[in-house]
Amino acid sequence: MKATIYHNPRCSKSRATLAILEEAGADVTVVEYLKAPLTADELARLYARAGMTPREGLRADAPAIADDAILAGMAANPAIIERPLVETDMGVVLARPPERVRDIMSVAQASRIAPR
């Protein structure tokens, strides 16, 4: 399974999620989003695939931001993005807690072994 993790190496939840992916043998692309910030359009695409609103992807300790400015605020200040986001061909999950990444991994596993 290929996966992309939008990662903050200083975050214990992000490190734990990366470890779960690696232990499962996933082909992981690591994007340190604080060093390579996502655009508002990229964030909107990820949240849409995850079935989340941008507000649900906003860290609880982030400053108050009006709904229409959340994606622009996240693009300008990626530290306010709740992490880690993991994207695979099967979808996107906010892996908080880290074990949530298993949900998307099990979908990918099932699709590989499902009869065609």
N, C-alpha and C positions, 0 to 999 in steps of 0.2 A: 504494500500500500504506500502510495506517495502522500505526504502530508507537509503542509507549511505551517509553522508555528510562528506567530507574531509574539516575540519573546523579549522579556526583560530579565537578563541574567541575575539581577539583584533581587528578584522576586522569588520567594520560596515556592509559591504555587506554580509559577512558570517553570522553574527548574524541575519540580516534581512531574509536571506534565510532559516535559521533554524526556525525562527518564522513562516514563511509561511508554511513550512512543518508541524510543530507542530499544527498550527491552522487548517490545512487540515485533521488532525487526522492520519498522517502518522506514522508508526512504525519506528522511526528514530534511526539509529546507528550513533553515533558521533565519528569520528576519528580525534583527534587533531594531524594532520600530522607533526607539528613541534616537538611534543613529540615522535611520533611514525612514523618516516619518511618512505615513500613508497620506494620500490625498483624501479630501472629503468624498470624492466619487468612489475611491477604493473602499473606504470605510462603509459607505452606503451599500455597496455591492456585498461586502462581507456580512453586514447585519441583515440584509434582505435574505441572503442564503441561509443564515442562521435562524430566520424567523423572529428576529429581535428588533426592537426599536433602538435608535441611537441612544436614547435615555437609559435603556437597560445595559448598554455598553459603557456607560459613564461611571467612573469610580465614585463610590459613595462619598469620599472626602473631597471630591472636585468642587470648585466654586460653582455657585448657582449660575446656570446658563439657560437662556430662553430656548425653547424647543427648536426653533428655526435656526439657531446658531450653534447647535451642539456639534454637528459634523465639522463645520469650519473651525470651531474651537478645538476639537480633537486634532485636526490636521495641523493647527498652529501650535498646539501644546500637547504632544502625544502622551505626556505623563498622566493626563487625566483619563486615558483609555483604560478600562478594566481589562485585565489580562489573565491568562493568555488566550488569544484566539487561535484556533487550529482549523485549517481548511484542508479538505480532501476532495476527491472527485464526488464523494457521496454527500458533501455538505460542509457546514461550518458549525463549530461549537465553541462557546465560551467555557473553557475548562476550569471552572471554579465551582466546586472543588476539582482538583486535577483528575479525579477518577471519572469525571464526565467525558473525558476524551475516549474512554472505553466505549461509550455509546456509539460514537461515529466509527470507531474501529470495528465494532461488531457488525455494523451495517455493511462495511466494506468487506469483511470476512464472509458474511452471508451471501453477498452478491457474487463473490468469486466461486463459491461452492454450490450455488443454486443451479438446479438443472435448467437447461435452456431448451 
